[in-house]
Amino acid sequence: MLPVAHGTAVCGCAADPLAELGALSGRSTTSTPVRTAFVDVLGPSPSEVLRDLAAQSPNTADPAPAVLVPAFLASGYHVYQDVPREVEESAHPAVTVTPAMGPDPALARIISVRLRAAGWRPGDAVVFAAAGSSDPRARADVRRAAAMLTAQLATPVRTAYVATGAPRVPEVVAKLREEGQDRVFIASYLLAHGLFHERLHQAGATGVADPIGVHPAVVRLIADRYRAALRERFGRPVLPPTGTVIPRS
């Protein structure tokens, strides 16, 4: 199993949660070996890991299959361009790439928990903050994710972006204030703490929910993507080992 994410310049903010998510997901899929990789800022890259896996295989001409799980919350440039390019550059002959991690109703449920922990209560305004993308497919995914959170909270949410795209998070927060909202909370549609999440705390909101982070539902989501890929590749179910326990978070 090879979970792949975007890196961050903030030391450990992306690497540590991804490694933990991968390890927990591997334990929930019959002790599957897990490596992690990043498509930007951090290393190793997916192609480096895949080449290393092929080199370590007893039969380098026919290495063990690898399942690459894009740990992205929307499918944009990194999923449609970077990941396929990295797989091709690796020359690994047996790589299956799963759908991206998000959007998914499980993530909306996690975000609702994070919002409530930050102090949100029914009646408060919500800004759904995503990193953003120039790819219209990624923006469509963000809109789907926002709709899922709207359904989960039974409260309309306003979508905004941290880095790419409009409107930006501070603009939407300010607009809600102008409309008479005293309490405005930001729902972080980010996987881990980092530079993007730090910017949310400067947007003038009443409160900012933690990013999605390491959560049992995310562990199950990654493991489910992995199992589905194996079912498709080998035509048989892959079940978690008896007695598997995923820590609560």
Phi, psi and omega in degrees: 000131181231087172292136182233133181223175172279144178274175175217151180285347178279116189304126174083345188295324178262321187295314184295311178297321180295318178298318180293317178299316180297317180296315179295320179295321178296320178295332181273000178233062178051050174055046180294133174298138184231135168234158178236155181210167183223146182265353182203149174070299182267170172229171003281162177279161177303320181295323178296316181294316181296320177296321179294319178298318179295321181292329181277349182291142177303329178240094185296339178283339180220070185291160179299144180298152176234143176246115180265122181251107178291110181274059179245149184271352175206153183260102178234220186303316184297321182284317185274338183243303185297311184298309178300321179296317180297319178296316180296317181295332181290333184064013175291128189275356188222064180247128172252129178254124182275168169299158178297163183292324181233166002282158180200142179304330179299324179291323177298322179293320178297315182299322179296323176294316179297320179298313180297323178295332179278355178110359179295143173219158182308135184104337177283147178284150181231130172252121180270107189258114178247160180297318180103161181198151174276353181274122181298333178292323177292319179295325176295322177296320179296319178297321176297317179296320178295321178296323178295320179291322176303315179294322182292320183271345189056036181218132176298143176238150177259128180274138177211166186236149182271317190238314185233129179105169180225152002281159177275157186303310181300325179297317182289320177300313181297321180297318178295322176298316179298330180279000175100010179278116180281326184241117182234124181244145179256124173268117185276108175268060179230150183281323187216165173297150180171194183300319181296317180293325178300324180297330181297328181287351179256010187268358176085017181278162175294321180203156180234123178288150174297156174295172185301311172066199179276115182217145180308324181292327177289320176302313180296323181296314178297316179297321179295320177300318180296312181297319180298322178294320179291321177300318181292323184283318187249351176072027177216151180290148175240110187259152176293151179294150178300134178084008179298130179239124176257121183300149175280151177208000000 
